[in-house]
């Protein structure tokens, strides 16, 4: 949630100090690992689908995050799901992330719901929400823009209508996606854009949280292999 969203997420050097909370739960059998090179999902995926209850935290004002250096881990979502804005339907745990909006879809936009689990071992590190389209199967067309939101809770199962819907929470910023590269934050679009996506890993380490990737612009389509490209959390 983050879309970080979510994560987010799936998140000058200040981030919003009075932000709405992001719901998380303690991670049990999470096996999210760094730098997955597998297929549609993380290398192993044994975490029980997350519950909709948990503790909350608020995004704050952060300083001291890295301005250079190499990430020590890259964490992809444990689950990527597709949400239909028109019907409220959720297609849980899909092989691809998919975000779309068009002039002809009658309001049936598609967004991507993501569930992240950051291992507790990174509690002293900095995390950064990023979005890439570097895998061979990734593509984008149209406006090449998206918004990232946190979620009140992660998706847990497929549904055909409301509830629970997407449980969208806080807008953390918007990105310009780059086919073949990493997205760029749109200046002034949200708290995560202010800090280039950085936030303390201690806020989410050892926990599970959700986020949402949402289309921006009248015509856009973005797709990527889940757990291999798209939204991710990089650890420094």
LINGI-V196510 format. One record per residue. N is the residue number from 0. RES is the residue in three letters. PHI is phi in degrees with one decimal (999 if undefined). Layout:
BEGIN
n->(N;N)
res->(RES;RES)
phi->(PHI;PHI)
END
This chain:
BEGIN
n->(0;1;2;3;4;5;6;7;8;9;10;11;12;13;14;15;16;17;18;19;20;21;22;23;24;25;26;27;28;29;30;31;32;33;34;35;36;37;38;39;40;41;42;43;44;45;46;47;48;49;50;51;52;53;54;55;56;57;58;59;60;61;62;63;64;65;66;67;68;69;70;71;72;73;74;75;76;77;78;79;80;81;82;83;84;85;86;87;88;89;90;91;92;93;94;95;96;97;98;99;100;101;102;103;104;105;106;107;108;109;110;111;112;113;114;115;116;117;118;119;120;121;122;123;124;125;126;127;128;129;130;131;132;133;134;135;136;137;138;139;140;141;142;143;144;145;146;147;148;149;150;151;152;153;154;155;156;157;158;159;160;161;162;163;164;165;166;167;168;169;170;171;172;173;174;175;176;177;178;179;180;181;182;183;184;185;186;187;188;189;190;191;192;193;194;195;196;197;198;199;200;201;202;203;204;205;206;207;208;209;210;211;212;213;214;215;216;217;218;219;220;221;222;223;224;225;226;227;228;229;230;231;232;233;234;235)
res->(UNK;UNK;UNK;UNK;UNK;UNK;UNK;UNK;UNK;UNK;UNK;UNK;UNK;UNK;UNK;UNK;UNK;UNK;UNK;UNK;UNK;UNK;UNK;UNK;UNK;UNK;UNK;UNK;UNK;UNK;UNK;UNK;UNK;UNK;UNK;UNK;UNK;UNK;UNK;UNK;UNK;UNK;UNK;UNK;UNK;UNK;UNK;UNK;UNK;UNK;UNK;UNK;UNK;UNK;UNK;UNK;UNK;UNK;UNK;UNK;UNK;UNK;UNK;UNK;UNK;UNK;UNK;UNK;UNK;UNK;UNK;UNK;UNK;UNK;UNK;UNK;UNK;UNK;UNK;UNK;UNK;UNK;UNK;UNK;UNK;UNK;UNK;UNK;UNK;UNK;UNK;UNK;UNK;UNK;UNK;UNK;UNK;UNK;UNK;UNK;UNK;UNK;UNK;UNK;UNK;UNK;UNK;UNK;UNK;UNK;UNK;UNK;UNK;UNK;UNK;UNK;UNK;UNK;UNK;UNK;UNK;UNK;UNK;UNK;UNK;UNK;UNK;UNK;UNK;UNK;UNK;UNK;UNK;UNK;UNK;UNK;UNK;UNK;UNK;UNK;UNK;UNK;UNK;UNK;UNK;UNK;UNK;UNK;UNK;UNK;UNK;UNK;UNK;UNK;UNK;UNK;UNK;UNK;UNK;UNK;UNK;UNK;UNK;UNK;UNK;UNK;UNK;UNK;UNK;UNK;UNK;UNK;UNK;UNK;UNK;UNK;UNK;UNK;UNK;UNK;UNK;UNK;UNK;UNK;UNK;UNK;UNK;UNK;UNK;UNK;UNK;UNK;UNK;UNK;UNK;UNK;UNK;UNK;UNK;UNK;UNK;UNK;UNK;UNK;UNK;UNK;UNK;UNK;UNK;UNK;UNK;UNK;UNK;UNK;UNK;UNK;UNK;UNK;UNK;UNK;UNK;UNK;UNK;UNK;UNK;UNK;UNK;UNK;UNK;UNK;UNK;UNK;UNK;UNK;UNK;UNK)
phi->(999;999;999;48.1;31.6;999;-50.0;999;122.9;999;999;999;-121.6;-111.8;-115.8;-55.3;-90.4;-119.4;-82.7;-69.3;-74.7;-112.2;-85.5;-136.9;-137.3;-65.2;-82.7;-94.6;-96.7;-57.2;-127.7;-59.6;-126.9;-84.8;52.0;-62.5;-120.9;-84.0;-89.3;-76.1;-132.0;-54.6;-52.9;-130.6;-145.2;-108.9;-65.5;-61.8;-48.7;-66.4;-79.5;-96.0;-111.9;164.7;-81.1;-127.9;-142.4;-112.7;-66.3;-117.8;-97.2;-116.6;-131.1;86.0;-73.4;-65.0;-110.9;-156.1;108.5;-109.8;-65.0;-90.5;-158.6;-124.0;-111.7;-96.4;-60.2;-71.2;-134.6;-123.4;-131.0;-110.8;-116.9;-98.0;-64.2;-73.5;-107.5;81.8;-71.9;-120.5;-101.6;-80.6;60.0;-87.7;-78.2;-133.8;-84.8;-146.1;-130.3;-153.8;-152.7;-146.2;-67.6;-112.2;-90.4;63.6;86.4;-85.2;-64.0;-113.0;-123.1;-108.7;-97.5;-127.3;-121.1;-108.7;-134.6;-96.0;-58.1;-61.1;-63.1;-98.9;-63.9;-99.0;-98.0;-97.7;-110.4;-137.3;-77.1;-139.4;-143.7;-123.8;-128.6;-107.5;-75.0;-59.7;-90.2;-88.3;-157.1;-154.0;-148.3;83.2;-67.0;59.8;-131.5;-150.3;-111.4;-114.0;-126.5;-82.6;-119.3;-65.2;-163.4;-72.6;-65.7;-123.9;-167.0;-72.4;-138.7;-102.7;-163.5;-76.8;-75.2;-99.3;66.9;-94.1;53.2;-64.5;-121.9;-98.2;-77.9;-97.4;149.3;-122.7;-128.9;-100.6;-76.4;-127.0;-55.8;86.4;-153.2;-100.7;-64.9;-114.9;-67.8;-78.6;-56.8;75.8;-83.5;168.1;-61.9;-68.5;-64.1;-65.1;-109.7;55.9;85.7;-80.4;-156.1;-65.7;-61.0;-59.3;-68.8;-130.7;-60.5;79.4;-131.6;-115.0;-149.3;-118.3;-149.8;-146.1;-106.4;-122.8;-65.6;-128.8;105.3;-75.3;-143.0;-159.0;-144.6;-134.2;-145.8;-154.8;-70.0;-62.5;74.6;-133.7;-155.0;80.1;-70.9;-157.9;-117.5;-103.0;-105.7;-122.9)
END
